[in-house]
Amino acid sequence: MKGRESGMPDEAYWASFFDPVRILDRLLPARGDGRNLVELGCGYGTFTLPAAARTRGLVTALDIEPGMVSLVRQRAQSAGLSNIRAELRDFVEHGTGVPDGSQGHAMLFNLLHIEDPVALLREAYRSLQPGGVLSVIHWRSDIETPRGPPLAIRPRPDQCAAWMVEAGFDAVRPVELGDAAPYHFGILARRPAHD
């Protein structure tokens, strides 16, 4: 089930909104460890490839669009990144498909305007190991942006934070993205080490 207002623009236009490496510097510091990562909605692979370069773990990149999944697979192969598994999956309707507690990090970018954001956050929570981290970015609603869902359905940072707490996360905190993503806000949260 595609979320409302979830279409992707032309890739060059999309890429102009982000500096993915600098965003991940703030949300997914390079660890070099073997923790797995799941990305809900990989799109063009804007964040998939730089995230995979930061871990020895498996990056499961999910999308509902076959063309996006194919593109991410091709790009992973071209970049020599064998730790990316791009999968066609309706994760809103059927979940991520990863085992419970199997992921060290979950990326949920530009998706919390969907009809049931808490259900999606609960799925991210389920996928994370205790102490695992969730990173969220979304389009800001306090400024004019060149793209993004209608303002009426854009969540505010405080709404997202409240939904994260409702889904079970703790250590919820805003992350300043600055000019790496001037039209977006960022939030980090953690699955508690002991549920």
FENHU-V775795 format. One record per residue. N is the residue number from 0. PSI is psi as a letter, one per 30 degrees, with the letter a starting at -180 (NA if undefined). Layout:
BEGIN
n->N psi->PSI
n->N psi->PSI
END
This chain:
BEGIN
n->0 psi->j
n->1 psi->k
n->2 psi->l
n->3 psi->k
n->4 psi->h
n->5 psi->g
n->6 psi->l
n->7 psi->k
n->8 psi->a
n->9 psi->k
n->10 psi->e
n->11 psi->e
n->12 psi->e
n->13 psi->e
n->14 psi->f
n->15 psi->f
n->16 psi->f
n->17 psi->l
n->18 psi->i
n->19 psi->e
n->20 psi->e
n->21 psi->e
n->22 psi->e
n->23 psi->f
n->24 psi->e
n->25 psi->f
n->26 psi->f
n->27 psi->i
n->28 psi->k
n->29 psi->k
n->30 psi->e
n->31 psi->g
n->32 psi->a
n->33 psi->g
n->34 psi->k
n->35 psi->l
n->36 psi->k
n->37 psi->k
n->38 psi->j
n->39 psi->j
n->40 psi->i
n->41 psi->f
n->42 psi->b
n->43 psi->f
n->44 psi->g
n->45 psi->e
n->46 psi->f
n->47 psi->e
n->48 psi->e
n->49 psi->f
n->50 psi->e
n->51 psi->f
n->52 psi->f
n->53 psi->f
n->54 psi->l
n->55 psi->f
n->56 psi->l
n->57 psi->k
n->58 psi->j
n->59 psi->j
n->60 psi->j
n->61 psi->k
n->62 psi->l
n->63 psi->f
n->64 psi->j
n->65 psi->e
n->66 psi->e
n->67 psi->e
n->68 psi->e
n->69 psi->e
n->70 psi->e
n->71 psi->e
n->72 psi->e
n->73 psi->e
n->74 psi->e
n->75 psi->e
n->76 psi->e
n->77 psi->e
n->78 psi->f
n->79 psi->g
n->80 psi->j
n->81 psi->f
n->82 psi->g
n->83 psi->k
n->84 psi->j
n->85 psi->k
n->86 psi->k
n->87 psi->j
n->88 psi->k
n->89 psi->i
n->90 psi->f
n->91 psi->e
n->92 psi->e
n->93 psi->g
n->94 psi->l
n->95 psi->f
n->96 psi->f
n->97 psi->l
n->98 psi->l
n->99 psi->k
n->100 psi->g
n->101 psi->f
n->102 psi->k
n->103 psi->f
n->104 psi->k
n->105 psi->k
n->106 psi->k
n->107 psi->j
n->108 psi->k
n->109 psi->h
n->110 psi->f
n->111 psi->g
n->112 psi->g
n->113 psi->l
n->114 psi->e
n->115 psi->i
n->116 psi->e
n->117 psi->e
n->118 psi->e
n->119 psi->e
n->120 psi->e
n->121 psi->e
n->122 psi->e
n->123 psi->e
n->124 psi->e
n->125 psi->e
n->126 psi->f
n->127 psi->k
n->128 psi->l
n->129 psi->k
n->130 psi->f
n->131 psi->l
n->132 psi->k
n->133 psi->k
n->134 psi->k
n->135 psi->k
n->136 psi->l
n->137 psi->l
n->138 psi->k
n->139 psi->l
n->140 psi->f
n->141 psi->f
n->142 psi->l
n->143 psi->k
n->144 psi->l
n->145 psi->f
n->146 psi->a
n->147 psi->l
n->148 psi->l
n->149 psi->k
n->150 psi->e
n->151 psi->f
n->152 psi->g
n->153 psi->k
n->154 psi->k
n->155 psi->l
n->156 psi->e
n->157 psi->e
n->158 psi->e
n->159 psi->e
n->160 psi->e
n->161 psi->e
n->162 psi->e
n->163 psi->e
n->164 psi->e
n->165 psi->e
n->166 psi->f
n->167 psi->f
n->168 psi->l
n->169 psi->a
n->170 psi->h
n->171 psi->k
n->172 psi->k
n->173 psi->l
n->174 psi->k
n->175 psi->j
n->176 psi->f
n->177 psi->b
n->178 psi->g
n->179 psi->f
n->180 psi->i
n->181 psi->f
n->182 psi->g
n->183 psi->l
n->184 psi->l
n->185 psi->k
n->186 psi->k
n->187 psi->k
n->188 psi->l
n->189 psi->k
n->190 psi->k
n->191 psi->k
n->192 psi->f
n->193 psi->j
n->194 psi->NA
END
